[in-house]
């Protein structure tokens, strides 16, 4: 039985009549002093010989695995899915592999995944922190593990963090409601927790925007509930003597619960209630009426997080910072103009 000879860099170099070091530079994408004709000859030789790079050898030589871990709190969020796609696209450009782990907002699960990936010697982490793991993150910093946070700030730790300007998102919603004559404004958000930066900032921004626009802040209209019990709370609010005329959904999952409640309760959009949702959900434009939404720039956030991690991996990073991206409002038909 004959064994097929493994094709090496030397074979490629000989076939292309080019030095071995030039082939190595090509494989590592260092093209600075390489002409197009040279690149084409190497490419054709690789294809013709069926050469496959030895990534394990490359990893041992450069002391990198060319793999990163992504810890996502809830992969069901449309925002999270878009961010992951942007990170994966950026990593693909750099020939870096990604491993995605869903933590379900569970600190123990998050820690287990991070320890497992550290054992696999991934080059760094991009994390939607589940919270309560400050000691784990601190230890990673002390070990000089490249680490970037998305969407949530842990102020006691100096870690590059990328997120939307959440207060501005709520401000855009309140301004739009006010423009259409609404004064009785409510907001629905999932349960508030200390480390849930977007929820806290969006509620804070909502209250500030009400005050700025000389609108009343009514505690009964500030709804914070687990998604499982949100509809029950909405039932209470909309059977009050003086219900709101407009409501902001803090995120995409909250918006879905609201829409389901309104449908079951025969509350019509926008005649009975005007709504705006944070997160530009895919169905916003096809739902009837079209839903006014505020888009998180998920792809920009994901790309920036990847770039920051690459800088850390390549030892070219600056001091850690918090980077905020501006939200954008898409006005559709879910906000009714009230009569003067």
C-alpha positions in Angstrom: 0.0 0.0 0.0 1.5 3.3 -1.0 1.0 6.4 1.1 0.4 9.8 -0.5 3.3 12.1 0.0 2.4 15.2 2.1 2.9 18.4 0.2 5.2 20.9 2.0 6.1 24.6 1.6 9.3 23.4 0.0 7.3 21.6 -2.7 5.2 24.7 -3.4 8.4 26.9 -3.6 10.1 24.5 -6.0 7.0 24.2 -8.2 6.6 28.0 -8.4 10.3 28.5 -8.7 10.2 30.9 -5.7 12.1 30.9 -2.4 10.6 29.1 0.6 10.6 32.3 2.6 8.5 34.1 -0.1 5.9 31.3 0.1 5.9 31.6 3.9 5.3 35.3 3.6 2.4 34.7 1.2 0.8 32.2 3.6 1.1 34.7 6.4 -0.4 37.4 4.2 2.7 39.6 4.3 2.5 41.0 0.7 4.3 44.3 1.2 7.2 43.5 -1.2 5.5 40.9 -3.3 4.3 41.5 -6.9 1.0 40.4 -8.2 2.7 37.9 -10.6 4.5 36.3 -7.7 1.3 36.0 -5.7 -0.4 34.4 -8.7 2.3 31.8 -9.2 2.2 30.8 -5.6 -1.6 30.6 -5.6 -1.6 28.4 -8.7 1.1 26.1 -7.3 -0.9 25.7 -4.1 -4.0 24.8 -6.0 -2.2 22.5 -8.5 -0.3 20.6 -5.7 -3.2 20.5 -3.3 -1.2 22.1 -0.5 -2.9 22.6 2.8 -1.3 24.8 5.5 -0.4 23.1 8.8 -2.3 25.3 11.3 -1.0 23.3 14.3 2.6 23.9 13.3 1.8 27.6 12.6 0.2 27.8 16.1 3.2 26.3 17.8 5.6 28.5 16.0 3.8 31.8 16.6 2.4 30.8 20.0 -1.1 31.5 18.9 -4.1 29.4 18.1 -5.8 31.9 15.8 -9.0 31.2 17.6 -11.1 33.5 19.9 -14.0 32.9 22.2 -17.3 34.8 22.1 -19.4 34.7 25.2 -23.0 35.9 24.4 -25.5 36.4 27.1 -28.6 35.5 25.1 -28.2 34.3 21.5 -31.9 34.8 20.8 -31.5 38.6 20.8 -31.4 39.8 17.2 -28.8 42.4 18.3 -26.5 39.6 19.7 -26.8 37.6 16.4 -25.8 40.6 14.3 -22.9 41.4 16.6 -21.6 37.8 16.4 -21.9 38.0 12.6 -19.9 41.2 12.4 -17.2 39.7 14.7 -17.1 36.5 12.6 -16.7 38.5 9.4 -13.8 40.5 10.9 -12.1 37.4 12.1 -12.5 35.7 8.8 -10.6 38.5 7.2 -7.8 37.8 9.6 -8.0 34.0 9.2 -9.1 33.7 12.9 -11.6 31.1 14.0 -14.4 31.9 16.4 -16.1 29.7 19.1 -19.5 31.1 20.3 -20.9 30.1 23.7 -24.3 31.1 25.0 -24.3 31.8 28.7 -28.0 32.4 29.4 -27.0 35.2 31.7 -25.6 32.6 34.1 -22.3 33.5 35.7 -21.4 29.9 36.5 -22.1 28.8 33.0 -20.0 31.7 31.7 -17.1 30.9 34.0 -17.2 27.2 32.9 -17.1 28.2 29.2 -14.3 30.7 29.7 -12.1 28.2 31.7 -12.8 25.6 29.0 -11.6 27.9 26.2 -8.6 29.1 28.2 -7.6 25.4 28.5 -7.8 25.3 24.7 -5.5 28.4 24.7 -7.7 30.7 22.6 -6.0 34.0 21.8 -8.7 36.2 23.5 -12.3 36.8 24.4 -15.2 39.0 23.4 -17.7 38.9 26.1 -21.3 40.1 26.8 -20.6 39.8 30.6 -23.2 38.0 32.6 -22.1 39.9 35.7 -21.0 38.6 39.1 -17.7 37.3 37.6 -15.5 40.4 38.3 -12.8 38.2 40.0 -12.7 36.0 36.9 -12.2 39.0 34.6 -9.7 40.5 36.9 -7.6 37.3 36.9 -7.7 37.3 33.1 -6.4 40.9 33.1 -3.6 39.9 35.4 -2.7 37.0 33.1 -2.7 39.5 30.1 -5.5 37.7 28.4 -6.9 39.8 25.6 -10.5 40.7 26.6 -13.2 43.0 25.2 -16.7 43.6 26.6 -19.8 44.3 24.5 -23.0 46.0 25.7 -22.2 46.1 29.4 -19.9 48.2 31.5 -18.1 46.9 34.6 -16.8 50.2 35.9 -14.3 48.6 38.4 -12.4 46.9 35.6 -10.2 48.6 33.0 -11.5 46.7 29.9 -12.3 47.9 26.4 -16.1 48.1 26.2 -18.2 48.7 23.1 -21.9 49.6 23.3 -24.7 51.9 22.0 -25.5 55.3 23.5 -28.4 53.9 25.4 -29.6 57.1 27.0 -29.7 58.7 23.5 -31.9 55.8 22.2 -34.6 56.5 24.9 -34.3 60.2 24.2 -35.0 59.7 20.5 -38.1 57.7 21.4 -39.4 60.4 23.9 -38.8 63.2 21.4 -40.7 61.3 18.7 -43.7 60.7 21.0 -43.7 64.3 22.1 -43.6 65.5 18.5 -46.8 63.6 17.9 -48.5 65.1 20.9 -48.1 62.3 23.5 -47.7 63.2 27.2 -48.6 60.0 28.9 -45.5 57.9 28.1 -44.7 54.4 29.5 -41.6 52.2 29.1 -41.3 48.4 29.4 -38.0 46.8 30.2 -36.9 43.3 31.4 -36.0 43.0 35.1 -33.4 45.6 36.2 -30.1 44.2 37.5 -27.0 46.1 38.5 -24.8 44.8 35.6 -27.5 45.2 32.9 -26.1 48.5 31.5 -28.5 48.9 28.6 -31.6 48.4 30.7 -30.5 50.8 33.4 -29.2 53.4 30.9 -32.3 53.3 28.8 -34.6 53.7 31.8 -32.4 56.6 33.1 -32.5 58.2 29.6 -36.2 57.8 29.4 -36.8 59.6 32.7 -34.3 62.4 31.8 -36.0 62.9 28.4 -39.4 63.2 30.0 -38.1 65.9 32.3 -36.3 67.7 29.4 -39.6 67.7 27.4 -41.6 68.9 30.5 -43.6 65.6 30.5 -44.7 63.9 33.7 -42.8 60.9 35.2 -45.4 58.5 36.4 -44.0 55.5 38.4 -46.9 53.2 37.3 -45.8 53.7 33.7 -42.2 52.6 34.4 -42.5 48.8 33.9 -39.7 46.4 34.8 -40.6 42.7 34.8 -39.3 39.3 33.8 -40.6 38.5 30.3 -42.6 35.7 31.8 -44.7 38.1 33.9 -44.6 41.2 31.6 -48.0 40.6 30.1 -49.6 40.3 33.5 -48.1 43.7 34.4 -49.2 45.2 31.1 -52.8 44.0 31.9 -52.6 46.0 35.2 -51.4 49.1 33.4 -53.9 49.1 30.6 -56.9 48.6 33.0 -56.0 51.6 35.0 -58.3 54.6 34.9 -55.6 56.7 33.1 -53.5 54.3 30.9 -50.6 55.6 28.8 -51.1 56.6 25.2 -47.5 55.6 24.1 -45.0 53.0 25.2 -41.3 52.3 24.5 -40.1 48.7 24.3 -36.7 48.4 25.8 -35.5 45.6 23.5 -36.7 43.2 20.8 -37.9 40.4 23.2 -39.9 43.0 25.2 -41.5 44.3 22.0 -42.7 40.8 21.0 -44.3 40.3 24.4 -46.0 43.7 24.1 -47.3 43.0 20.6 -48.7 39.6 21.8 -50.4 41.3 24.7 -52.0 44.0 22.6 -53.3 41.5 20.1 -54.8 39.3 22.8 -56.4 42.3 24.5 -57.7 43.9 21.3 -55.6 47.0 21.8 -55.1 48.5 18.4 -51.9 50.0 17.1 -51.6 53.0 16.8 -55.3 54.0 17.5 -55.3 52.8 21.1 -51.5 52.7 21.9 -48.5 54.1 20.1 -45.3 52.2 20.3 -41.5 52.4 19.6 -39.1 49.6 20.0 -35.4 49.7 20.6 -33.7 47.2 18.2 -34.7 47.3 14.6 -36.4 43.9 14.4 -36.7 42.2 11.0 -40.5 42.3 11.0 -40.8 46.0 11.9 -41.3 47.0 8.2 -43.7 44.2 7.3 -45.9 44.3 10.5 -49.1 46.2 10.1 -48.8 49.0 11.0 -45.1 49.3 10.5 -43.3 49.7 13.8 -41.2 52.7 14.5 -37.8 51.4 15.8 -34.5 52.5 17.1 -31.6 50.6 15.5 -28.5 49.6 17.5 -25.5 49.8 15.1 -24.8 46.1 15.8 -22.4 45.6 12.9 -20.3 48.6 13.8 -20.2 47.5 17.4 -19.1 44.0 16.5 -16.5 45.2 14.1 -15.0 47.6 16.6 -14.9 44.9 19.3 -13.0 42.6 17.0 -10.5 45.4 16.0 -9.9 46.2 19.7 -9.3 42.5 20.4 -6.9 42.1 17.5 -4.9 45.1 18.8 -4.6 43.4 22.2 -3.6 40.1 20.6 -0.9 41.9 18.5 0.3 44.0 21.4 -0.7 47.3 19.7 -3.5 48.3 22.0 -4.0 51.7 23.7 -5.4 52.3 27.2 -8.8 50.6 27.7 -11.8 52.9 26.8 -15.6 52.8 26.6 -16.7 53.3 23.0 -20.3 54.3 22.4 -22.1 54.3 19.0 -25.1 56.5 18.1 -28.6 54.9 17.7 -30.8 55.7 14.6 -34.6 56.1 14.6 -36.6 54.6 11.7 -40.0 56.2 11.7 -42.9 54.1 10.5 -46.6 54.0 11.3 -46.9 52.8 14.9 -47.0 56.3 16.5 -50.3 58.2 16.2 -50.5 62.0 16.0 -52.9 63.1 18.8 -55.4 65.9 18.2 -54.6 69.2 19.8 
